[in-house]
Amino acid sequence: MIARLTNEPLGGREPLIEVHAHFLHARCGRKDWRERNASRLRAGERMGITVHIASILGTWGRTSPVYFPSPDDVSLGNDEMLALQEQEGDRVRSYVTVNPNDGEHALAEIERCLARGAVGIKLAASRRADDPLLDPIATEAAHRRVPILQHVWQHRRRDWPGQEASDGVELARLAARHPDASFILAHIGGGGDWQHTLPAIAGVPNVYVDLSGSGVDRGMLDRTVAAVGASRMLWGSDLTMETGLAKLWALDVIGLPAEDISAIRWGNAARIFPAGSFPGIATRVAAERQAPVRAS
């Protein structure tokens, strides 16, 4: 509580990795894109986010559909994301976004962008998660030891125009076919029935749950811990950083031991993303361990 009333980070001083962030760019159709990017980074500083791992979905629908982006838009979005990573240094890391409907281009983008410093793969709603078109991408992710963040609608009951949304059952099928790859199920609080998702993925150990999304339902975190354990939970916020902060605070009051909270905040991400992805984390942890204890 003291941190919330002072200049201390709202989320505490311990490292915090945001596994589900988004940024904008000049060709996304918004004149205020610079301001929005800057406001996200400012909010992250106030919250205590050490690293934002983020993606840009092409032109966000301006010149091709958001979830069915053209190859040119896919590459443009990835280039803009990598440029932001280079600009911001250790506090921003990139996913390479791909459209599996163009498999050859997707694999080429993975190779190109990982070589430039991307640390993971982003799959949105271009194809159902259990579609065979995703198999070459999952195989490549396992080979390169990078995780896949899969956009998920919690218990999809119908289809929406302009997307092929996946749910946890379908992601579980893909993960079962690729046990050596790590999959991040996006925004457990992002709409739909998360209570349907949890049993679907409980027995699939290579599926991790990101806590992002606007939902902050009572009991959601407790039941996620019960279903998959703290070792398979990753903190994130997606578009609504305030609800991400609310869930971060909630982690402090649901009875988790300190080591489990640390795992969710940053330890699990450091384990499933490539070694060396977060150089600032190791430096910060070492510095804080050496810092003198101040009297309260």
C-alpha positions as CSV (number, residue, x, y, z in Angstrom):
1,M,0.0,0.0,0.0
2,I,2.9,2.4,0.8
3,A,4.1,2.1,-2.8
4,R,0.7,3.2,-4.1
5,L,0.9,6.4,-2.0
6,T,4.5,7.4,-2.8
7,N,6.8,7.6,-5.9
8,E,7.6,3.9,-5.5
9,P,6.5,1.8,-8.5
10,L,2.8,0.9,-8.2
11,G,3.5,-2.7,-8.9
12,G,6.5,-2.9,-6.5
13,R,10.2,-2.9,-7.0
14,E,10.7,-6.5,-8.0
15,P,11.3,-7.1,-11.8
16,L,8.1,-7.2,-13.8
17,I,7.9,-8.6,-17.4
18,E,4.9,-7.7,-19.4
19,V,4.4,-10.6,-21.9
20,H,1.5,-9.1,-23.9
21,A,1.8,-5.5,-25.0
22,H,1.1,-3.6,-28.3
23,F,2.4,-0.5,-29.9
24,L,1.4,1.7,-32.9
25,H,3.2,3.3,-35.8
26,A,2.8,6.0,-38.4
27,R,0.9,3.9,-40.9
28,C,-1.7,2.5,-38.5
29,G,-4.3,5.2,-39.2
30,R,-4.0,7.1,-35.9
31,K,-2.4,10.6,-35.7
32,D,-1.7,10.2,-32.0
33,W,0.4,7.1,-32.4
34,R,3.5,8.7,-30.9
35,E,1.5,9.9,-27.9
36,R,-0.1,6.5,-27.3
37,N,3.3,4.7,-27.4
38,A,4.8,7.3,-25.1
39,S,1.9,7.0,-22.7
40,R,2.2,3.2,-22.5
41,L,5.9,3.5,-21.6
42,R,5.2,6.2,-19.0
43,A,2.5,4.0,-17.4
44,G,4.9,1.1,-17.5
45,E,7.5,3.2,-15.6
46,R,4.9,4.2,-13.0
47,M,3.8,0.6,-12.6
48,G,7.4,-0.8,-12.5
49,I,7.4,-2.7,-15.7
50,T,10.9,-3.8,-16.5
51,V,10.3,-5.1,-20.0
52,H,7.4,-4.8,-22.4
53,I,7.3,-7.8,-24.9
54,A,5.1,-6.4,-27.7
55,S,3.8,-6.9,-31.2
56,I,2.4,-4.7,-33.9
57,L,-0.3,-6.2,-36.1
58,G,0.6,-4.8,-39.5
59,T,-1.2,-1.6,-40.2
60,W,-4.0,-2.4,-37.7
61,G,-6.5,-2.9,-40.5
62,R,-5.7,0.3,-42.5
63,T,-4.4,-1.4,-45.7
64,S,-5.3,-5.0,-45.1
65,P,-7.5,-6.8,-42.5
66,V,-6.2,-6.8,-39.0
67,Y,-6.3,-10.6,-38.6
68,F,-5.6,-11.4,-42.3
69,P,-2.7,-9.0,-43.0
70,S,-1.0,-9.0,-46.3
71,P,2.7,-10.0,-46.4
72,D,3.7,-6.4,-46.9
73,D,1.7,-5.3,-43.9
74,V,3.1,-8.2,-41.7
75,S,6.6,-7.2,-42.6
76,L,5.9,-3.5,-42.1
77,G,4.5,-4.1,-38.6
78,N,7.4,-6.3,-37.6
79,D,9.9,-3.7,-38.9
80,E,8.2,-1.0,-36.9
81,M,8.3,-3.2,-33.8
82,L,11.9,-4.0,-34.2
83,A,12.8,-0.3,-34.7
84,L,11.0,0.5,-31.4
85,Q,13.0,-2.2,-29.7
86,E,16.2,-0.8,-31.0
87,Q,15.1,2.7,-29.9
88,E,14.0,1.7,-26.4
89,G,16.8,-0.7,-25.5
90,D,16.3,-3.2,-22.7
91,R,12.8,-2.1,-21.8
92,V,11.1,-3.3,-25.0
93,R,11.3,-6.7,-26.7
94,S,9.5,-7.9,-29.9
95,Y,7.3,-10.7,-31.0
96,V,7.5,-11.5,-34.8
97,T,3.9,-11.4,-36.0
98,V,3.0,-13.9,-38.7
99,N,0.0,-14.9,-40.8
100,P,0.0,-18.7,-41.2
101,N,-2.2,-18.5,-44.3
102,D,1.0,-17.6,-46.1
103,G,3.3,-20.2,-44.6
104,E,6.4,-19.5,-46.7
105,H,6.3,-15.8,-45.8
106,A,5.6,-16.7,-42.1
107,L,8.7,-18.9,-41.9
108,A,10.8,-16.3,-43.7
109,E,9.6,-13.6,-41.3
110,I,10.5,-15.7,-38.2
111,E,14.0,-16.2,-39.5
112,R,14.5,-12.6,-40.5
113,C,13.1,-11.0,-37.3
114,L,14.7,-13.4,-34.8
115,A,18.0,-12.5,-36.4
116,R,17.2,-8.9,-35.7
117,G,16.4,-9.5,-32.0
118,A,12.8,-10.6,-31.8
119,V,12.3,-13.1,-28.9
120,G,9.0,-14.8,-29.7
121,I,6.2,-15.4,-32.2
122,K,2.7,-13.8,-32.3
123,L,-0.2,-15.6,-33.8
124,A,-3.4,-13.6,-33.9
125,A,-6.8,-14.7,-35.3
126,S,-5.7,-15.6,-38.9
127,R,-6.4,-19.3,-38.5
128,R,-7.7,-21.7,-35.8
129,A,-5.0,-22.7,-33.4
130,D,-5.4,-26.4,-34.2
131,D,-5.3,-25.9,-38.0
132,P,-2.4,-27.9,-39.7
133,L,-1.2,-24.6,-41.2
134,L,0.2,-23.7,-37.8
135,D,2.3,-26.9,-37.5
136,P,5.4,-25.6,-39.5
137,I,5.4,-22.5,-37.3
138,A,5.2,-24.5,-34.1
139,T,8.0,-26.8,-35.3
140,E,10.1,-23.7,-36.0
141,A,9.4,-22.2,-32.6
142,A,10.4,-25.4,-30.9
143,H,13.6,-25.6,-33.0
144,R,14.5,-22.0,-32.2
145,R,13.3,-22.3,-28.6
146,V,11.0,-19.2,-28.7
147,P,7.5,-19.2,-27.3
148,I,4.3,-18.6,-29.4
149,L,1.7,-16.1,-28.0
150,Q,-1.6,-17.2,-29.4
151,H,-4.6,-14.9,-29.4
152,V,-7.5,-16.7,-27.7
153,W,-11.2,-16.1,-27.1
154,Q,-12.1,-17.9,-23.9
155,H,-14.7,-20.4,-25.0
156,R,-15.7,-19.3,-28.5
157,R,-19.4,-19.9,-29.0
158,R,-19.7,-18.4,-32.5
159,D,-17.7,-16.8,-35.3
160,W,-17.1,-13.1,-35.8
161,P,-16.4,-11.5,-39.2
162,G,-12.9,-10.8,-40.2
163,Q,-11.2,-13.3,-37.9
164,E,-10.8,-17.0,-37.1
165,A,-10.7,-16.8,-33.3
166,S,-9.3,-19.8,-31.4
167,D,-10.2,-21.0,-27.9
168,G,-8.3,-23.0,-25.3
169,V,-9.4,-26.3,-26.6
170,E,-7.9,-25.7,-30.0
171,L,-4.7,-24.3,-28.6
172,A,-4.4,-27.4,-26.4
173,R,-4.6,-29.6,-29.5
174,L,-1.8,-27.7,-31.2
175,A,0.3,-27.8,-28.1
176,A,-0.2,-31.6,-27.7
177,R,1.1,-32.0,-31.3
178,H,4.2,-30.0,-30.4
179,P,5.3,-30.8,-26.9
180,D,8.7,-29.3,-27.3
181,A,7.3,-25.8,-28.1
182,S,6.0,-23.3,-25.5
183,F,2.6,-21.7,-26.1
184,I,1.2,-18.6,-24.3
185,L,-2.6,-18.6,-24.1
186,A,-3.4,-14.9,-24.5
187,H,-5.5,-12.8,-22.0
188,I,-7.3,-15.3,-19.7
189,G,-9.2,-12.2,-18.7
190,G,-9.9,-11.1,-22.2
191,G,-13.5,-12.0,-22.6
192,G,-15.6,-15.2,-22.8
193,D,-15.7,-18.0,-20.3
194,W,-12.3,-18.4,-18.7
195,Q,-13.7,-21.2,-16.5
196,H,-14.1,-23.2,-19.8
197,T,-10.5,-22.5,-20.7
198,L,-8.8,-23.7,-17.5
199,P,-9.8,-27.4,-17.7
200,A,-9.1,-27.5,-21.4
201,I,-5.4,-26.7,-20.8
202,A,-4.8,-28.0,-17.3
203,G,-3.2,-31.2,-18.5
204,V,-1.1,-29.6,-21.3
205,P,2.1,-28.6,-19.6
206,N,3.5,-26.6,-22.5
207,V,0.6,-24.1,-22.4
208,Y,1.2,-21.0,-20.2
209,V,-1.5,-18.6,-19.3
210,D,-1.1,-14.8,-19.6
211,L,-3.1,-12.8,-17.1
212,S,-3.9,-9.9,-19.4
213,G,-7.3,-8.7,-20.6
214,S,-9.9,-6.3,-19.2
215,G,-11.6,-8.9,-17.0
216,V,-10.7,-8.9,-13.3
217,D,-13.3,-11.5,-12.1
218,R,-13.2,-12.5,-8.5
219,G,-11.7,-16.0,-8.2
220,M,-10.1,-16.0,-11.6
221,L,-6.5,-15.9,-10.4
222,D,-7.2,-18.4,-7.6
223,R,-8.7,-20.9,-10.1
224,T,-5.9,-20.4,-12.6
225,V,-3.4,-21.3,-9.9
226,A,-5.4,-24.3,-9.0
227,A,-5.7,-25.4,-12.6
228,V,-2.2,-24.9,-14.0
229,G,0.0,-23.8,-11.0
230,A,2.0,-20.6,-10.6
231,S,4.8,-22.1,-12.7
232,R,2.6,-21.7,-15.8
233,M,1.3,-18.2,-15.3
234,L,2.7,-15.0,-16.9
235,W,1.8,-11.4,-16.0
236,G,0.6,-9.2,-18.8
237,S,-1.9,-6.4,-19.5
238,D,-2.6,-6.2,-23.3
239,L,-4.5,-2.9,-24.0
240,T,-5.8,-2.2,-20.5
241,M,-2.9,-1.6,-18.3
242,E,-5.0,-0.6,-15.3
243,T,-6.6,-4.1,-15.1
244,G,-3.2,-5.6,-15.4
245,L,-2.2,-3.6,-12.4
246,A,-5.3,-4.7,-10.5
247,K,-4.4,-8.4,-11.1
248,L,-0.9,-7.7,-10.1
249,W,-2.1,-6.3,-6.7
250,A,-4.5,-9.2,-6.4
251,L,-1.6,-11.7,-6.6
252,D,-0.4,-10.3,-3.3
253,V,-3.6,-11.2,-1.4
254,I,-4.6,-14.6,-2.7
255,G,-2.1,-16.5,-0.5
256,L,0.7,-17.2,-2.8
257,P,4.2,-17.6,-1.4
258,A,6.7,-15.0,-2.4
259,E,8.6,-17.3,-4.8
260,D,5.4,-18.0,-6.8
261,I,4.6,-14.3,-7.1
262,S,8.2,-13.8,-8.4
263,A,7.7,-16.6,-10.9
264,I,4.6,-15.0,-12.3
265,R,6.0,-11.5,-12.3
266,W,9.2,-12.4,-14.2
267,G,10.7,-15.8,-13.5
268,N,8.5,-17.9,-15.8
269,A,9.0,-15.5,-18.7
270,A,12.8,-15.6,-18.2
271,R,12.6,-19.4,-18.3
272,I,10.6,-19.8,-21.6
273,F,12.0,-16.9,-23.6
274,P,15.5,-17.3,-25.1
275,A,18.4,-17.0,-22.8
276,G,19.7,-13.4,-22.8
277,S,16.4,-11.9,-23.8
278,F,16.2,-9.7,-20.7
279,P,19.7,-8.5,-19.8
280,G,18.3,-5.7,-17.6
281,I,16.6,-8.2,-15.3
282,A,19.8,-10.0,-14.2
283,T,21.5,-6.7,-13.6
284,R,18.6,-5.3,-11.6
285,V,18.2,-8.3,-9.4
286,A,21.9,-8.4,-8.6
287,A,21.9,-4.7,-7.7
288,E,18.8,-5.0,-5.5
289,R,20.3,-8.0,-3.6
290,Q,23.4,-6.0,-2.9
291,A,21.6,-2.8,-1.8
292,P,21.5,-2.1,1.9
293,V,18.2,-2.7,3.7
294,R,16.6,0.6,4.7
295,A,14.8,1.0,8.0
296,S,11.1,1.2,7.7
